[in-house]
Amino acid sequence: MAEPGTDEPSSRTGSPDGEGQVSGERLLLHQRLAVRELIDTELSYLHVLRLCASDIRSSLQQLPQRDLDVLFSNIDDVIEVNSRFLHDLQETASRKEEQVHLIGNLFLECHEELERVYKVYCASYDQALLLLDTYRREPELQREIQSIIEAVLPQAGPSGLSFLLVIPLQRITKYPLLLQKILENTVPDASAYPVLQRAVSALQDVNTNINEYKRRKEVASKYTKVEQLTLRERLARLNTHTLSKKTTRLSQLLKQEAGLVPRTEDKEFDDLEERFHCVSLCVTEMKNNVAVYLDNLEAFLCFRPQEYDLDIPGGPVVQYCSLMRDLQLQAFPYFKQRLKGLVWQPLCSLAKALAGPQNLIKKRLDKLLDFERVEEKLLEVGSVTYEEQEARHTYQALNSLLVAELPQLNQLAMRWLGQILCTFMGLQRELAQQVLQRAEGSLAQLPHYHLSEPAFRKLVEDALGQTGHQLRSFQENFEKVLPPPTVQVVAVYPFVARSSHEVSLQAGQLVTVLEAQDKKGNPEWSLVEVNEQRGYVPSSFLARAASPAPWGWGLPS
């Protein structure tokens, strides 16, 4: 028997093996609780997202569609990715022995897709908050939004939309913590331990990348704004700091041009920039061409020959006027309306969408010059100021963003442009079919409808040739009956008529020259008209009003 006061060995703690067993059971219990927390919270999270995307978004019809696009961003993509993730997560429950290992692998398989959708949502979150601030200035609208949210999700409380919109950000940042909790309750020598370690690291990298992407977007949004400023407004923005930066950049550029310092080469970006400028040029050219096309179409619609009386009774003329009236009132206006809606407006939207990236590429050049100058200083001195370090980071953010997104932008812009071109050709084809259908009945009544195309071409050529001959004959006959051209000149010297064929002149008198020669063709005498009297005067006595030189050269004969 044991002496009084001494502890009896317990079956639970009486041996090291027993203590290890209890500790292992405790770890396993906490691990299962952590896994259950992951699955249960994922299920609850996805339920809230679906309510936001369906019930709440569909009930906020008083808001413009562009506001809804900003508020809910790509929530549908987030739901799609997380729905697949939850399904695979629940599937691991059927394999208890390997569940933790499977969960680690599942995160490793899905982390890139999670990053892809969540970085877009997180980058637009700040814009959504700015939009919510504008709603708070309208109490009635704010009350309507709050009542809709409380009816669907009472747990949202007074925060309303703010509470709902931040949930995806909280979820993506919680994944590493949930995984870490599972990892902490996994024995180090378990096969799942290194897998969970990699999964935790991968999800931490996802959050780091999302924050970096968000920062790049913030930098880009600062420089993508295209402002139309007057010269006065531009001058008003100039200050000592601005002038100093511009002077430093110009100095750096001149040193590069002179070969004094090396220029940073980036073949990948240069190729992307060249392709982007090619796409932008194509969009600009097509926009200009469509603008001219619309102007010509407008002018064509204003010209309505069928409304004029051609003084040709009956026959093909009446049929032509009826057909043109039908086309002018229906087919052509409908074509113009669709052309503006399906070609012109999308083309303008595409050109506007490219304006921001164009400005961003220009800003990148400025930031590159700043970056190169800071790099030179870093090599020479070994340290830079906080402002200079920020300049380096700004260039790196802009460059990384452009290199990552320009390929997609170029591809989307070309696809968009191709669709616009296809639509334009389709509209032209439909217009031609409509005109042929409407004209089919009228064409059948024309006298030459039975002729084949070659025969009809020959008939048209002969008719045009005959009409051209008639026009030329008419022109020749018309020129014969035209009165001769007259020229008004000034008498330089006085002249006294000595016969009835001559007429007297006074110096400075205005004279109309009818012929610059006499009846025998002698250019020394000109036939003139003065005060309704006609007669001959010496050509040397006349001069043009603007020239003191004697008249007699260059007169019509």
NUNU-248233 format. One record per residue (C-alpha): residue in one letter; x, y, z. Coordinates in Angstrom, 3 decimals. Example, Ala and Ser with C-alpha at 12.3 -4.5 7.8 and 13.67 -1.06 7.14 Angstrom:
2
{'a', {12.300, -4.500, 7.800}};
{'s', {13.670, -1.060, 7.140}};
This chain:
557
{'m', {0.000, 0.000, 0.000}};
{'a', {1.076, 3.437, -0.594}};
{'e', {1.819, 5.698, 2.258}};
{'p', {-0.671, 8.414, 3.077}};
{'g', {-0.006, 11.620, 1.117}};
{'t', {1.489, 9.969, -1.903}};
{'d', {-0.274, 9.982, -5.328}};
{'e', {-1.346, 6.760, -6.855}};
{'p', {-0.330, 6.208, -10.422}};
{'s', {-3.272, 6.902, -12.727}};
{'s', {-4.095, 4.881, -15.796}};
{'r', {-4.193, 8.165, -17.836}};
{'t', {-0.880, 9.653, -16.730}};
{'g', {0.990, 6.790, -15.280}};
{'s', {3.458, 6.388, -18.182}};
{'p', {5.106, 8.462, -20.951}};
{'d', {3.343, 6.387, -23.571}};
{'g', {0.028, 7.176, -22.006}};
{'e', {0.773, 10.897, -21.972}};
{'g', {1.771, 10.786, -25.686}};
{'q', {-1.420, 8.971, -26.529}};
{'v', {-3.535, 11.586, -24.779}};
{'s', {-1.610, 14.395, -26.470}};
{'g', {-2.050, 12.752, -29.900}};
{'e', {-5.772, 12.314, -29.314}};
{'r', {-6.046, 15.964, -28.284}};
{'l', {-4.214, 17.085, -31.446}};
{'l', {-6.449, 14.897, -33.590}};
{'l', {-9.561, 16.329, -31.931}};
{'h', {-8.420, 19.934, -32.471}};
{'q', {-7.434, 19.082, -36.043}};
{'r', {-10.888, 17.712, -36.793}};
{'l', {-12.468, 20.796, -35.215}};
{'a', {-10.269, 23.032, -37.406}};
{'v', {-11.264, 21.062, -40.514}};
{'r', {-14.924, 21.283, -39.519}};
{'e', {-14.537, 25.047, -39.017}};
{'l', {-13.033, 25.369, -42.505}};
{'i', {-15.865, 23.458, -44.183}};
{'d', {-18.706, 24.998, -42.149}};
{'t', {-17.492, 28.574, -42.601}};
{'e', {-16.968, 27.942, -46.322}};
{'l', {-20.556, 26.709, -46.617}};
{'s', {-21.890, 29.734, -44.725}};
{'y', {-19.692, 32.113, -46.728}};
{'l', {-20.889, 30.750, -50.063}};
{'h', {-24.513, 31.004, -48.905}};
{'v', {-24.061, 34.718, -48.166}};
{'l', {-22.363, 35.292, -51.531}};
{'r', {-25.258, 33.649, -53.380}};
{'l', {-27.768, 35.803, -51.519}};
{'c', {-25.765, 38.908, -52.489}};
{'a', {-25.588, 37.908, -56.160}};
{'s', {-29.214, 36.828, -56.503}};
{'d', {-31.659, 38.304, -54.004}};
{'i', {-29.896, 41.540, -53.047}};
{'r', {-28.435, 42.516, -56.432}};
{'s', {-31.705, 41.767, -58.242}};
{'s', {-33.644, 43.861, -55.679}};
{'l', {-31.443, 46.940, -56.114}};
{'q', {-32.996, 47.853, -59.458}};
{'q', {-33.201, 51.529, -58.490}};
{'l', {-29.410, 51.683, -58.926}};
{'p', {-27.877, 52.086, -62.407}};
{'q', {-26.340, 48.960, -63.927}};
{'r', {-22.874, 50.549, -63.916}};
{'d', {-23.194, 51.046, -60.129}};
{'l', {-24.152, 47.401, -59.651}};
{'d', {-21.157, 46.339, -61.757}};
{'v', {-18.841, 48.337, -59.475}};
{'l', {-20.467, 47.207, -56.224}};
{'f', {-20.580, 43.486, -56.961}};
{'s', {-17.627, 43.400, -59.343}};
{'n', {-16.867, 39.806, -60.416}};
{'i', {-18.812, 38.186, -57.583}};
{'d', {-20.236, 35.635, -60.048}};
{'d', {-16.705, 34.415, -60.827}};
{'v', {-15.931, 34.220, -57.110}};
{'i', {-19.073, 32.149, -56.528}};
{'e', {-18.209, 29.806, -59.382}};
{'v', {-14.668, 29.160, -58.099}};
{'n', {-15.720, 28.781, -54.460}};
{'s', {-18.608, 26.480, -55.382}};
{'r', {-16.199, 24.025, -56.997}};
{'f', {-13.814, 24.461, -54.076}};
{'l', {-16.551, 23.710, -51.513}};
{'h', {-17.698, 20.641, -53.439}};
{'d', {-14.150, 19.232, -53.486}};
{'l', {-13.716, 20.188, -49.832}};
{'q', {-16.844, 18.258, -48.820}};
{'e', {-15.681, 15.274, -50.874}};
{'t', {-12.635, 14.918, -48.590}};
{'a', {-14.922, 14.046, -45.656}};
{'s', {-15.461, 10.552, -47.068}};
{'r', {-11.754, 9.758, -46.582}};
{'k', {-11.108, 10.564, -42.922}};
{'e', {-7.645, 9.049, -42.829}};
{'e', {-6.378, 11.229, -45.690}};
{'q', {-8.670, 14.249, -45.294}};
{'v', {-6.045, 16.691, -44.051}};
{'h', {-3.614, 15.606, -46.765}};
{'l', {-6.353, 16.038, -49.409}};
{'i', {-7.266, 19.491, -48.072}};
{'g', {-3.641, 20.599, -48.372}};
{'n', {-3.469, 19.338, -51.961}};
{'l', {-6.804, 20.970, -52.764}};
{'f', {-5.529, 24.396, -51.702}};
{'l', {-2.353, 23.866, -53.729}};
{'e', {-4.443, 23.024, -56.785}};
{'c', {-6.883, 25.934, -56.374}};
{'h', {-4.668, 28.751, -55.102}};
{'e', {-3.942, 30.197, -58.579}};
{'e', {-7.619, 30.258, -59.494}};
{'l', {-8.483, 31.820, -56.145}};
{'e', {-5.866, 34.518, -56.742}};
{'r', {-7.206, 35.195, -60.249}};
{'v', {-10.777, 35.974, -59.147}};
{'y', {-10.084, 37.554, -55.765}};
{'k', {-7.496, 40.039, -57.038}};
{'v', {-10.092, 41.504, -59.400}};
{'y', {-12.683, 41.771, -56.626}};
{'c', {-10.235, 43.266, -54.134}};
{'a', {-8.894, 45.792, -56.668}};
{'s', {-12.402, 47.191, -57.251}};
{'y', {-13.357, 47.245, -53.554}};
{'d', {-12.146, 50.828, -52.998}};
{'q', {-14.315, 52.074, -55.866}};
{'a', {-17.285, 50.309, -54.298}};
{'l', {-16.621, 52.113, -50.993}};
{'l', {-16.529, 55.484, -52.768}};
{'l', {-19.873, 54.639, -54.332}};
{'l', {-21.333, 53.758, -50.928}};
{'d', {-20.187, 57.159, -49.623}};
{'t', {-22.242, 58.873, -52.336}};
{'y', {-25.324, 56.839, -51.306}};
{'r', {-24.962, 57.998, -47.701}};
{'r', {-25.544, 61.572, -48.889}};
{'e', {-29.003, 60.486, -50.080}};
{'p', {-30.864, 59.362, -46.928}};
{'e', {-33.935, 58.063, -48.759}};
{'l', {-31.882, 55.885, -51.097}};
{'q', {-29.782, 54.684, -48.161}};
{'r', {-32.937, 53.642, -46.284}};
{'e', {-34.234, 51.729, -49.313}};
{'i', {-30.939, 49.828, -49.670}};
{'q', {-30.816, 49.085, -45.937}};
{'s', {-34.387, 47.728, -45.871}};
{'i', {-33.635, 45.383, -48.795}};
{'i', {-30.514, 44.035, -47.083}};
{'e', {-32.247, 43.586, -43.703}};
{'a', {-35.057, 41.632, -45.377}};
{'v', {-32.574, 39.205, -46.943}};
{'l', {-29.758, 39.155, -44.358}};
{'p', {-30.811, 40.532, -40.951}};
{'q', {-27.372, 39.693, -39.513}};
{'a', {-25.830, 42.377, -41.739}};
{'g', {-26.965, 44.969, -39.179}};
{'p', {-26.669, 48.726, -39.703}};
{'s', {-23.491, 48.357, -41.794}};
{'g', {-25.604, 47.050, -44.672}};
{'l', {-23.773, 46.838, -47.971}};
{'s', {-20.422, 47.635, -46.386}};
{'f', {-20.729, 44.493, -44.260}};
{'l', {-21.527, 42.329, -47.303}};
{'l', {-18.970, 43.724, -49.727}};
{'v', {-16.033, 43.210, -47.362}};
{'i', {-16.811, 39.512, -46.763}};
{'p', {-14.795, 38.181, -49.776}};
{'l', {-11.759, 40.205, -48.654}};
{'q', {-12.037, 38.763, -45.168}};
{'r', {-12.435, 35.235, -46.516}};
{'i', {-9.344, 35.213, -48.744}};
{'t', {-7.218, 36.557, -45.875}};
{'k', {-8.632, 33.926, -43.479}};
{'y', {-7.635, 30.898, -45.576}};
{'p', {-3.958, 30.950, -44.435}};
{'l', {-5.116, 31.246, -40.793}};
{'l', {-7.504, 28.312, -41.104}};
{'l', {-4.803, 26.217, -42.754}};
{'q', {-2.293, 27.270, -40.114}};
{'k', {-4.708, 26.111, -37.424}};
{'i', {-4.954, 22.691, -39.076}};
{'l', {-1.170, 22.599, -39.464}};
{'e', {-0.603, 23.422, -35.769}};
{'n', {-2.721, 20.423, -34.827}};
{'t', {-0.887, 18.034, -37.161}};
{'v', {2.086, 16.045, -35.908}};
{'p', {5.314, 17.036, -37.731}};
{'d', {6.075, 13.492, -38.838}};
{'a', {2.672, 13.045, -40.527}};
{'s', {2.655, 12.819, -44.347}};
{'a', {0.184, 15.713, -44.508}};
{'y', {2.468, 18.100, -42.607}};
{'p', {4.741, 19.227, -45.516}};
{'v', {1.699, 19.460, -47.813}};
{'l', {-0.070, 21.744, -45.331}};
{'q', {3.099, 23.812, -44.972}};
{'r', {3.226, 24.385, -48.726}};
{'a', {-0.489, 25.189, -48.768}};
{'v', {-0.106, 27.788, -45.997}};
{'s', {2.830, 29.355, -47.845}};
{'a', {0.896, 29.339, -51.150}};
{'l', {-2.143, 31.077, -49.601}};
{'q', {0.096, 33.654, -47.928}};
{'d', {1.660, 34.323, -51.332}};
{'v', {-1.845, 34.670, -52.795}};
{'n', {-2.643, 37.452, -50.329}};
{'t', {0.716, 39.109, -50.953}};
{'n', {0.119, 39.016, -54.716}};
{'i', {-3.411, 40.383, -54.306}};
{'n', {-2.098, 43.305, -52.245}};
{'e', {0.598, 43.986, -54.842}};
{'y', {-1.937, 43.811, -57.674}};
{'k', {-4.214, 46.181, -55.748}};
{'r', {-1.314, 48.598, -55.271}};
{'r', {-0.472, 48.462, -58.983}};
{'k', {-4.087, 49.158, -59.842}};
{'e', {-4.112, 52.154, -57.522}};
{'v', {-0.966, 53.527, -59.160}};
{'a', {-2.420, 52.865, -62.620}};
{'s', {-5.763, 54.519, -61.801}};
{'k', {-3.847, 57.647, -60.831}};
{'y', {-2.256, 57.915, -64.278}};
{'t', {-4.981, 56.520, -66.572}};
{'k', {-7.220, 59.554, -66.129}};
{'v', {-7.294, 61.479, -69.415}};
{'e', {-7.935, 65.145, -68.669}};
{'q', {-8.743, 67.722, -71.326}};
{'l', {-6.998, 70.791, -69.924}};
{'t', {-6.657, 74.203, -71.503}};
{'l', {-3.271, 75.895, -71.762}};
{'r', {-4.208, 78.207, -68.872}};
{'e', {-5.088, 75.210, -66.667}};
{'r', {-1.840, 73.441, -67.558}};
{'l', {0.195, 76.538, -66.698}};
{'a', {-1.692, 76.896, -63.408}};
{'r', {-0.558, 73.410, -62.389}};
{'l', {3.106, 74.203, -62.873}};
{'n', {5.129, 74.645, -59.719}};
{'t', {8.756, 74.393, -58.629}};
{'h', {8.513, 70.665, -57.899}};
{'t', {6.892, 69.907, -61.286}};
{'l', {9.455, 71.963, -63.185}};
{'s', {12.287, 70.252, -61.317}};
{'k', {10.980, 66.779, -62.210}};
{'k', {10.480, 67.673, -65.862}};
{'t', {13.929, 69.244, -66.084}};
{'t', {15.556, 66.167, -64.525}};
{'r', {13.725, 63.866, -66.945}};
{'l', {14.724, 65.982, -69.929}};
{'s', {18.340, 65.955, -68.766}};
{'q', {18.248, 62.167, -68.415}};
{'l', {16.731, 61.798, -71.891}};
{'l', {19.340, 64.087, -73.478}};
{'k', {22.174, 62.147, -71.818}};
{'q', {20.736, 58.928, -73.230}};
{'e', {20.431, 60.432, -76.703}};
{'a', {24.047, 61.614, -76.489}};
{'g', {25.181, 58.150, -75.395}};
{'l', {26.502, 59.384, -72.059}};
{'v', {24.362, 56.959, -70.039}};
{'p', {22.865, 53.617, -71.108}};
{'r', {19.182, 53.278, -71.954}};
{'t', {17.144, 50.553, -70.242}};
{'e', {16.200, 47.891, -72.785}};
{'d', {12.980, 45.925, -72.319}};
{'k', {12.306, 43.827, -75.429}};
{'e', {9.167, 42.255, -73.998}};
{'f', {7.527, 45.598, -73.239}};
{'d', {8.688, 47.178, -76.514}};
{'d', {6.997, 44.385, -78.510}};
{'l', {3.789, 44.744, -76.505}};
{'e', {3.827, 48.531, -76.899}};
{'e', {4.346, 48.282, -80.659}};
{'r', {1.417, 45.898, -80.998}};
{'f', {-0.759, 48.126, -78.812}};
{'h', {0.008, 51.184, -80.953}};
{'c', {-0.818, 49.135, -84.060}};
{'v', {-4.189, 48.179, -82.553}};
{'s', {-4.861, 51.802, -81.527}};
{'l', {-4.046, 53.008, -85.042}};
{'c', {-6.437, 50.448, -86.555}};
{'v', {-9.216, 51.582, -84.216}};
{'t', {-8.591, 55.272, -84.986}};
{'e', {-8.542, 54.683, -88.755}};
{'m', {-11.733, 52.653, -88.693}};
{'k', {-13.449, 55.234, -86.491}};
{'n', {-12.518, 57.995, -88.957}};
{'n', {-13.689, 55.899, -91.922}};
{'v', {-17.021, 55.069, -90.295}};
{'a', {-17.498, 58.762, -89.438}};
{'v', {-16.997, 59.687, -93.102}};
{'y', {-19.297, 56.834, -94.132}};
{'l', {-22.049, 58.158, -91.826}};
{'d', {-21.611, 61.695, -93.191}};
{'n', {-21.941, 60.405, -96.760}};
{'l', {-24.981, 58.340, -95.788}};
{'e', {-26.545, 61.436, -94.221}};
{'a', {-25.915, 63.414, -97.423}};
{'f', {-27.357, 60.565, -99.494}};
{'l', {-30.530, 60.494, -97.406}};
{'c', {-30.957, 64.257, -97.871}};
{'f', {-30.925, 63.844, -101.660}};
{'r', {-34.397, 62.732, -102.766}};
{'p', {-34.794, 62.798, -106.552}};
{'q', {-38.092, 60.919, -106.358}};
{'e', {-39.733, 64.028, -104.876}};
{'y', {-39.014, 66.111, -108.002}};
{'d', {-41.303, 66.245, -111.012}};
{'l', {-39.274, 64.690, -113.845}};
{'d', {-41.997, 65.531, -116.382}};
{'i', {-41.912, 61.917, -117.660}};
{'p', {-45.390, 60.396, -117.324}};
{'g', {-45.826, 56.728, -116.285}};
{'g', {-43.497, 53.839, -117.020}};
{'p', {-40.238, 52.999, -115.249}};
{'v', {-39.929, 56.482, -113.690}};
{'v', {-43.025, 55.949, -111.553}};
{'q', {-41.726, 52.539, -110.476}};
{'y', {-38.320, 54.018, -109.620}};
{'c', {-39.866, 56.853, -107.572}};
{'s', {-42.052, 54.387, -105.655}};
{'l', {-39.073, 52.140, -104.918}};
{'m', {-36.819, 55.020, -103.797}};
{'r', {-39.578, 56.453, -101.612}};
{'d', {-39.928, 53.078, -99.915}};
{'l', {-36.149, 52.752, -99.394}};
{'q', {-35.732, 56.339, -98.169}};
{'l', {-38.514, 56.034, -95.594}};
{'q', {-37.762, 52.541, -94.251}};
{'a', {-34.707, 50.561, -95.365}};
{'f', {-32.032, 53.292, -95.300}};
{'p', {-33.081, 54.971, -91.978}};
{'y', {-33.264, 51.540, -90.299}};
{'f', {-29.800, 50.712, -91.665}};
{'k', {-28.444, 54.012, -90.384}};
{'q', {-29.930, 53.426, -86.924}};
{'r', {-28.403, 49.941, -86.660}};
{'l', {-25.073, 51.179, -88.041}};
{'k', {-24.848, 53.768, -85.267}};
{'g', {-25.907, 51.348, -82.540}};
{'l', {-23.934, 48.257, -83.586}};
{'v', {-20.822, 49.766, -85.213}};
{'w', {-20.283, 53.436, -84.388}};
{'q', {-21.055, 53.378, -80.658}};
{'p', {-19.006, 50.209, -79.930}};
{'l', {-16.156, 51.708, -81.952}};
{'c', {-16.273, 54.908, -79.876}};
{'s', {-16.365, 52.823, -76.687}};
{'l', {-13.324, 50.847, -77.840}};
{'a', {-11.396, 54.030, -78.666}};
{'k', {-12.303, 55.441, -75.244}};
{'a', {-11.209, 52.210, -73.544}};
{'l', {-7.789, 52.472, -75.187}};
{'a', {-7.251, 56.089, -74.100}};
{'g', {-6.391, 55.137, -70.495}};
{'p', {-3.719, 52.544, -71.412}};
{'q', {-2.253, 55.001, -73.947}};
{'n', {-1.841, 57.563, -71.184}};
{'l', {-0.403, 54.897, -68.888}};
{'i', {2.245, 53.962, -71.479}};
{'k', {3.245, 57.632, -71.774}};
{'k', {3.505, 57.919, -67.990}};
{'r', {5.643, 54.788, -67.910}};
{'l', {8.286, 56.573, -70.007}};
{'d', {8.401, 59.436, -67.489}};
{'k', {8.660, 57.000, -64.593}};
{'l', {11.340, 55.011, -66.440}};
{'l', {13.494, 58.140, -66.665}};
{'d', {12.995, 58.678, -62.910}};
{'f', {13.856, 55.025, -62.258}};
{'e', {17.058, 55.182, -64.321}};
{'r', {18.214, 58.334, -62.541}};
{'v', {17.577, 56.763, -59.126}};
{'e', {19.407, 53.585, -60.159}};
{'e', {22.437, 55.683, -61.184}};
{'k', {22.385, 57.455, -57.839}};
{'l', {22.069, 54.143, -56.005}};
{'l', {25.191, 52.838, -57.759}};
{'e', {27.145, 56.019, -57.077}};
{'v', {26.055, 56.857, -53.521}};
{'g', {24.628, 53.592, -52.259}};
{'s', {21.433, 55.101, -50.827}};
{'v', {18.376, 57.058, -51.985}};
{'t', {15.698, 59.174, -50.320}};
{'y', {12.210, 57.909, -49.469}};
{'e', {10.740, 59.900, -52.391}};
{'e', {13.258, 58.401, -54.798}};
{'q', {12.515, 54.909, -53.481}};
{'e', {8.817, 55.552, -54.108}};
{'a', {9.677, 56.603, -57.675}};
{'r', {11.421, 53.247, -58.204}};
{'h', {8.421, 51.366, -56.836}};
{'t', {6.007, 53.368, -58.978}};
{'y', {7.883, 52.513, -62.170}};
{'q', {8.147, 48.846, -61.186}};
{'a', {4.419, 48.717, -60.438}};
{'l', {3.492, 50.389, -63.752}};
{'n', {5.849, 48.232, -65.784}};
{'s', {4.727, 44.988, -64.137}};
{'l', {1.063, 45.871, -64.638}};
{'l', {1.535, 46.770, -68.315}};
{'v', {3.601, 43.670, -69.082}};
{'a', {0.984, 41.499, -67.377}};
{'e', {-2.128, 43.080, -68.909}};
{'l', {-1.130, 44.471, -72.314}};
{'p', {-1.197, 41.001, -73.969}};
{'q', {-4.788, 40.462, -72.831}};
{'l', {-5.743, 44.033, -73.753}};
{'n', {-4.272, 43.690, -77.252}};
{'q', {-6.038, 40.387, -77.764}};
{'l', {-9.406, 41.683, -76.507}};
{'a', {-9.136, 44.893, -78.557}};
{'m', {-8.388, 42.965, -81.756}};
{'r', {-11.255, 40.583, -81.061}};
{'w', {-13.574, 43.533, -80.370}};
{'l', {-12.442, 45.275, -83.553}};
{'g', {-12.922, 42.079, -85.562}};
{'q', {-16.479, 41.708, -84.250}};
{'i', {-17.245, 45.315, -85.195}};
{'l', {-15.932, 44.712, -88.730}};
{'c', {-17.985, 41.531, -89.064}};
{'t', {-21.063, 43.404, -87.852}};
{'f', {-20.446, 46.195, -90.368}};
{'m', {-20.166, 43.703, -93.241}};
{'g', {-23.270, 41.898, -91.995}};
{'l', {-25.259, 45.142, -91.977}};
{'q', {-24.119, 45.897, -95.542}};
{'r', {-25.155, 42.400, -96.629}};
{'e', {-28.572, 42.742, -94.976}};
{'l', {-29.112, 46.153, -96.606}};
{'a', {-28.311, 44.724, -100.049}};
{'q', {-30.738, 41.846, -99.486}};
{'q', {-33.485, 44.230, -98.348}};
{'v', {-32.993, 46.474, -101.364}};
{'l', {-33.097, 43.496, -103.746}};
{'q', {-36.211, 42.105, -102.082}};
{'r', {-38.011, 45.439, -102.230}};
{'a', {-36.867, 46.071, -105.786}};
{'e', {-37.729, 42.609, -107.091}};
{'g', {-41.348, 43.476, -107.915}};
{'s', {-40.416, 46.783, -109.554}};
{'l', {-37.544, 45.272, -111.544}};
{'a', {-39.826, 42.638, -113.043}};
{'q', {-41.917, 45.418, -114.597}};
{'l', {-38.974, 47.182, -116.239}};
{'p', {-38.726, 46.804, -120.053}};
{'h', {-35.193, 45.353, -119.985}};
{'y', {-35.721, 42.891, -117.091}};
{'h', {-35.571, 39.875, -119.448}};
{'l', {-32.078, 40.756, -120.698}};
{'s', {-29.054, 38.849, -119.441}};
{'e', {-26.413, 40.745, -117.472}};
{'p', {-23.900, 41.012, -120.369}};
{'a', {-26.639, 42.166, -122.744}};
{'f', {-27.880, 44.699, -120.207}};
{'r', {-24.329, 46.037, -119.706}};
{'k', {-23.995, 46.457, -123.497}};
{'l', {-27.335, 48.274, -123.627}};
{'v', {-26.270, 50.646, -120.843}};
{'e', {-22.900, 51.356, -122.496}};
{'d', {-24.584, 52.144, -125.838}};
{'a', {-27.151, 54.381, -124.150}};
{'l', {-24.468, 56.240, -122.207}};
{'g', {-22.357, 56.671, -125.345}};
{'q', {-25.293, 58.070, -127.280}};
{'t', {-26.231, 60.395, -124.431}};
{'g', {-22.607, 61.581, -124.157}};
{'h', {-22.540, 62.381, -127.883}};
{'q', {-25.767, 64.372, -127.501}};
{'l', {-24.327, 66.318, -124.587}};
{'r', {-21.158, 67.198, -126.494}};
{'s', {-23.220, 68.400, -129.488}};
{'f', {-25.394, 70.486, -127.212}};
{'q', {-22.286, 72.019, -125.602}};
{'e', {-20.799, 72.948, -128.988}};
{'n', {-24.036, 74.554, -130.176}};
{'f', {-24.459, 76.372, -126.909}};
{'e', {-20.947, 77.837, -127.108}};
{'k', {-21.672, 79.157, -130.608}};
{'v', {-24.650, 81.238, -129.461}};
{'l', {-22.886, 82.554, -126.369}};
{'p', {-22.032, 86.288, -126.552}};
{'p', {-18.308, 86.962, -126.808}};
{'p', {-16.545, 87.652, -123.516}};
{'t', {-16.138, 91.288, -122.582}};
{'v', {-13.387, 92.990, -120.607}};
{'q', {-13.550, 96.386, -118.930}};
{'v', {-10.446, 98.583, -119.219}};
{'v', {-9.466, 102.221, -118.704}};
{'a', {-8.563, 104.756, -121.363}};
{'v', {-4.984, 105.869, -120.687}};
{'y', {-4.985, 108.716, -123.240}};
{'p', {-7.788, 110.793, -124.747}};
{'f', {-8.790, 109.879, -128.320}};
{'v', {-10.824, 111.885, -130.856}};
{'a', {-12.790, 109.871, -133.446}};
{'r', {-11.952, 110.732, -137.067}};
{'s', {-14.565, 108.557, -138.785}};
{'s', {-17.952, 106.986, -138.118}};
{'h', {-16.281, 103.626, -137.307}};
{'e', {-14.352, 105.158, -134.454}};
{'v', {-15.491, 106.434, -131.029}};
{'s', {-13.996, 109.233, -128.888}};
{'l', {-12.439, 108.585, -125.469}};
{'q', {-11.468, 110.641, -122.444}};
{'a', {-8.487, 109.835, -120.252}};
{'g', {-9.528, 107.693, -117.272}};
{'q', {-12.830, 106.710, -118.855}};
{'l', {-14.069, 103.104, -118.249}};
{'v', {-14.338, 101.179, -121.523}};
{'t', {-15.800, 97.757, -122.375}};
{'v', {-13.669, 95.859, -124.912}};
{'l', {-15.781, 93.718, -127.249}};
{'e', {-13.011, 92.536, -129.608}};
{'a', {-9.238, 92.998, -129.385}};
{'q', {-8.851, 93.443, -133.167}};
{'d', {-10.587, 95.026, -136.115}};
{'k', {-12.497, 93.167, -138.828}};
{'k', {-9.279, 92.488, -140.740}};
{'g', {-7.672, 90.936, -137.639}};
{'n', {-5.388, 93.888, -136.930}};
{'p', {-4.662, 93.896, -133.115}};
{'e', {-3.639, 97.576, -133.187}};
{'w', {-7.342, 98.510, -133.104}};
{'s', {-9.966, 97.279, -130.594}};
{'l', {-13.770, 97.340, -130.798}};
{'v', {-15.103, 99.009, -127.631}};
{'e', {-18.386, 100.262, -126.159}};
{'v', {-18.539, 103.630, -124.414}};
{'n', {-21.755, 105.192, -123.152}};
{'e', {-23.799, 102.764, -125.310}};
{'q', {-21.755, 103.757, -128.418}};
{'r', {-19.604, 101.257, -130.263}};
{'g', {-16.505, 101.996, -132.284}};
{'y', {-12.815, 101.337, -132.796}};
{'v', {-10.000, 102.915, -130.774}};
{'p', {-6.206, 102.331, -130.813}};
{'s', {-5.340, 99.394, -128.540}};
{'s', {-2.321, 101.267, -127.184}};
{'f', {-4.688, 103.882, -125.675}};
{'l', {-6.203, 101.266, -123.324}};
{'a', {-4.981, 99.632, -120.117}};
{'r', {-6.412, 97.312, -117.429}};
{'a', {-7.733, 99.079, -114.372}};
{'a', {-5.052, 97.625, -112.064}};
{'s', {-2.122, 98.109, -114.444}};
{'p', {-0.711, 101.256, -116.120}};
{'a', {0.640, 99.160, -119.017}};
{'p', {-1.013, 99.766, -122.427}};
{'w', {-3.863, 97.469, -123.383}};
{'g', {-3.349, 95.123, -126.301}};
{'w', {-1.781, 91.983, -124.852}};
{'g', {-3.892, 89.050, -123.706}};
{'l', {-7.222, 90.405, -124.999}};
{'p', {-9.793, 87.822, -126.153}};
{'s', {-9.680, 87.433, -129.890}};
